[in-house]
């Protein structure tokens, strides 16, 4: 007779590992299914990982987890083809983890996290593809994987933005390219001492550096550089639909970004270690699927739990929080012996109490605003042109900054249009 699991979690990313760990620790028979050869093998990481939620599970986790550097400084740069304008922020607080975030590699981090779930009692099945759902009438009753049927009381889909299982469960329609961005990333090796010299870092300090400007050719999106111990994570994230419309490859934009004079100096002498690409859900609540049905829950990227504000692109912390909420819901259902849709409706109630749905609601207008092409071309051009005028001494009498700004904007955009964009920023952010 086949073993019936209390829960099967599909996807061993942050959401799936947090969910599996919590349920296994509570004594539930938990199976964690991962299609990659190992957890993290299929995952791209190109962002800052924030740790408060994980810290609830593993206090001071950074002392044992394979993090690279803690983010001491945040920098934003506007680029034109031949100029750049940057702003940087740091604070004493940022030297105290976990407030500031970390750079890390998912291939290492996910394996560590999955091992924690195994230690708690979960069974990890790597290299196993969930092909379909098992049904008992209208209730999800397990999965089909590797030619086997694996029954369970609940299935939690943590299988990423292209969640095949959520579609099978009838909780979402086909995704629109407008709702997603494509991220392409390279990891470039540089000696540790060279990284610290070029980026003015010491010890375990790191920098998160974001860019917007001419290199995206007006396509909504941006670029990033994150420092690791002995490498840099560098990439671009751009709107998928506009890429297709303009017949542009994201990798071409990455190459253009790398060749910019502001960027190339930091990469000089580096050796390419790996390349990866990934789809990111960025439309927030507008693309969120139904989160549950009889015997089935959706968490992490599969539920579009990614916060996009233009200044931040945060997903892992949301994934962990949603994984915990899904686990608590299944544990409660196990206690009362009811895995029906009514019982699993406890899941969104938990999400509403946490930051997950609150943050997505607060910034629900941001994704639409960030489609404005002026953000990525015109405004960086005006800002850099104004800065050039301010900091250039040509031997002539100086003009007031207001007049210089009018000159930079001349025949490009009206003050009325700028005012309208500012009003949209206020509503979005």
N, C-alpha and C positions, 0 to 999 in steps of 0.2 A: 504494500500500500504506500502510495507516495506521501511524503511529508507535506502537510499543509502549513504554510508559514502564516504568521500573524500579519506580516507586512513584507512586500517586495518593493525595494527602492531601485529605480532604474536611473543610473547615472551617478558616478562616484566623484562628482565635483563638490564644491563647498556645500551646496544645498543637500545633496544626497548623503554626504559623509556626516553632516550635522544631524540629519534626520535619522540615519541608521544608528549612529552612536547613542542618541538619546533614547530611541526605542529599545535597543539592545540592553542598555544600562537599566532600563525599567523592567527587563525580563521578557520582552517580547521576542518570539522567534523571527529573526530578521534576516532577509537575504538582500545583499547589495550587489546589483548587476552592473558591470562596466564593460562596454564593447571594446575599449582599448586593451592593449596587451597588459597595461597596468594603469591605475588611476593617474590621470594627468597626461597620459600619452596623447590624447586627442585634443587637449586644451591649449589655447593660446592665452597668454597673459601679457597685457601691455598697460597696466594701470597701477594705481596705488591701492594696497589692501589696508583697510581700516579695521582695527581689532577689537572694539568694545564688545561686540556680540560674542565673538570667539573667546574673549577673556572671561565671559560668564561660565563657559564650559571648562576652560583650562586657564585658571589664573596664572598670569605671567607666562603665557604660552610662548612668547618670543624667546624665552630662555632655552627652550628645547626645540621649537619648530624651526624648519630650515628657511628663515627669512634672510634676505640679503643685507639691506641697509634700512635704517629708519630715516624717514623723510624729515630733514632739518629745514629745508628751504623749498619754497614754491616760487616758480618763475613763469611769467607769461610774456611772450614776445609776439609782436606784430611784424610781419615780413612783407616787403615788396621785393622786386627782383634784385635790387641793389642796395637795400637798406633794411635796418631793423630797429625797433623801439621796444624796450623791455621794462617790465616792472617786477620786482621781487619782494617776497614777504617771508619773514622768519620771526620767531618769537621764542622766548625762554621756555615757554610751555612745550614747544615742539621737541625739546630734549627729553621729555618725559613720556615714554610709551605708555599706553597705546594711542594717545590722542592724535599723533601726527601721521600715522600710517607707515607702511613698509613697502619696499620693493621686494619681489620674490619671483620664483619660478614655479609655475603650477605643476610641472612634472615632478618636482621634489615635494612641494607643499601638499598636493593631493595624496601622494603616497603616504606621507606622514599622517595626514588626517584620516585616511582610510584604515591605516594600521591602528589608530585609536579606536575606530569603530569595531575592528576585529577583536581588539583587546577587551572591549565591552561585551563581546559575545556575538556580534554580527558575523554572518558568513559572506565573504567576498568572493564573487565569481567574475574574474577578469576574462577578457576575450570572449564574452558571451553577448550576443546581439539579441535584444528583445524584438521579436519579429511581429508579434500581434498580442492582442489581449484575449484572455479567456473570459467567457461570459456564463453567468447563471441567470437566465432570463434577461432582465434589464440591468443586472448588477455585474460590475467587473469582479471577476473571481480569480484573477491571476494573470500570468503571461505565458506566451509561447516563445521559446527561445532555444536555439540549437537543436531543433527537432523534438524537444521535450515540452510537456505541459507542466507548468509550475503553479499550482494553486495557492491562493493566499486570501486572507480576509480583506486586505487592502493593498492597493498598488499606489505608489507615490511616484509620479513622473518628474524626474529631475534631469531630463535628457536634452536640455539645451533649447536654443531659440527655435530650431526646426523640430519641435517635439512631435514625433510621429505618433506617439501614444495618445497625446491630447487630441490629435485629429481623429484617431481611431475611436476615442471615447465620445466623439461628437461635441467636444467642448470649444472647438475653434474651427474657423474656416482657413482657407489658404492664406498665407501671409502676403502682404503687399510689399514690394521693394521699397516703397516710400517710407515704410515703418522701420526699416533696418539700415544700418550702416555696415560697410565692410571695413574691417581692420586688417591691415597687413603689417607684419612686424619682422624685424631682423634682430638677432642678438649678435653683437659685435664685441669680440674679445679685445680688451686693453689691459695692460698691467695695472695692478691696484695703485701703485704709486703715481702712475700717469693720470689715472682717473681723478685721484685726489688733488693732484697739482692743477689739472685743467679746470676742474669744477670747484676749486677752493674748498675742499672737504678734508676732514680728518677723522680718524677712528672708524666708527660705524655710520657716520653721517652720510646722507644721500640727498639728492635733489630730484624733484619732479618738475620737469620743464615742458610747458605746453606752448604750442605755436598755432597761429592762424595767419593766413595771408595768401600771397600770389601763387604759391606752389600748388594749391588745390584748383587753380584756374576757375575760380568762382563757384566751385561745387561745395555745398555745405559740408564742413568738416574741419579737421585740423591735424596736427602732428604732435608727437611727444618724444621726449628722451627721458629715460629713468636710469639712474645709476645703480648697478649691482656691485658686488664685491670686486669682481675682475672682468666685468663686461658692461655694455650698455644695451638697454632695450630701446629700440628706436622704431617708430612706425607712423603710419597715417591711418585715420579713421574718417571715411567719407560716405556720403549718402549713396546707397546702392542704386536707387532709381535714376538719379541724375548721372551717375557713372554710365549707366546703360544708355540713357538718352543721348549723351554726348560721345558715346563709343570710346570711352577712355578707360584704360586699365589702372587700377589703384596702384599697382607696382610702378607704373611710370611716374605717378605723382610722388611716390616714395623716393625714387631716384632723383627727381627734380629737387625735392626737399633736401636730400643728403648733399647735393652739389651746391646749395646756397652757401655763400661765403661765411655767414654767421654760424652755420652748422658744420661745414667741412673741416674747420680747424679742430673741432672737438673729436672728430672721427679719424683724423689722420693717423695712419699706421695701424689701424684696427683690422682684425681678421674676422670675416664672416663665419659664425658658428652654426646658425640655423635661420630658417625662414618659415613663417607660418601665416595663415590667413583665417579669418573668423568672421561670422555674421553676428551683429550685436543688435538686440531689440532696443530701439530708442524712442518709440512713440508713447511710452509710458502707459497710463491707464487707457488711452485710446485704442491700444492693441491687446489689452489684457483679455485672455480667454475666460470662460467660466472656470472657476477654480476647483470645483468638486462635482462629483455625482456619486451614485451608489457604488461604494467600494473603491473610489478613485479620487486622488488629489493631485494638484499640480503646484510645483514650487520652482524657485530660482528663475533662470532665463526662460524656461518653458512657460512661465507665467508672466513673462515680460517685466520682471522685477528689476529694472535697471533705471537709475536716476540720471537724467541728462539735463544739465543746466547751462552748458557752454563752458563753464569754468570747471565743472566736475563731471566725470563719467564713472559712476559707482555701481557695481553689480554684486561683488562677492559678499559684502556685508549684508546686502538685502537677501542674497541667496541663503546665507547661514540663518538669518532671522526667520525666513519663510520655512526653511527646513526644520527649525525648532518648533515653529507653530504647527506644521504638519505632523510632527512626531507627537506633540502634546495632544493633538486631536485624535490620532490613532490610539494612543495610550488610553485616553478617556473612553473611546469607543470599545476598546477591548474590555475595560472595566465594567461597562454596562451591557456588553454583548450585543452591540448594535452598530453596524457599519453602513447603515443606510444614508441616503442623501441628507435626511433630516439630522441625523447624528453628526455627520461630517460638516454641517453648516456651522459648527463651532469654529472651524478653521478661519473663515474670513473675520469672525468676531475677534479672534486673537490678533489677526493682522491689523485690524482697525485700532487695537489698543497699542500696538507697537508703532515704530517709526515708518514701517514699510508703506502702508496705504496712506498714512498721513503725509509723508514726503511726496509721494506720487501725486496726491491731490494738490498739495501746495504748489508744485511746479508743473501742473498738467498742461499749461499753455506754453511752456518753454520749448518743447520739440517743434511746435509750429513756428514760433518766432525764429528759431535757429535755422529755418529754411531760407531766411532772407539773404540773398546773395551779396548784398552790400556789406555784410559783416565780414566777408572773406576776401573782398577785393577793394571796394571803394574806401571803406573806413580805415583799413591799414595804410592805404596809399595816402589819404589825407593826413593821418597822424604822423607818418614818417616825413611827409613833405613839410608839415608845420615844424616838426622837430629840427629838420635841416635848416629851415629859415631862422629859427631861434638861435641855433648854435653856430651859424655861419657869420663870420665877420668879413665883410667885403670892403671895408673902409668907408662905407656910406652911412649916413645917419640911421639909427635903428628906428623901427616902427613898432607901435604897440602890438602886443600879441593878438588882440582882437582883430586888427587890420590884417595881420599875417594869416590868421585863420580864414578870414573872408577871401583872401587871395588864394589859399590852398583849396578852398571849396569852389572857387569861381568856375562856372560852366560844368560843374560836376554834380552838385546837389544843392538844393535850396535849404535855408534854415528851417523852413516849414516841414520839409521832409525829414530832416534830422529830429525835429521836435516830435513828429509822429512816431518815428522809430524809438525815441526815448520813452514815449508813453507806452509803447508795446513792451519795452524792456521792463518798465515798472510793473505791468500786469503779469509778465511772464516770470520774472525773478523776484 
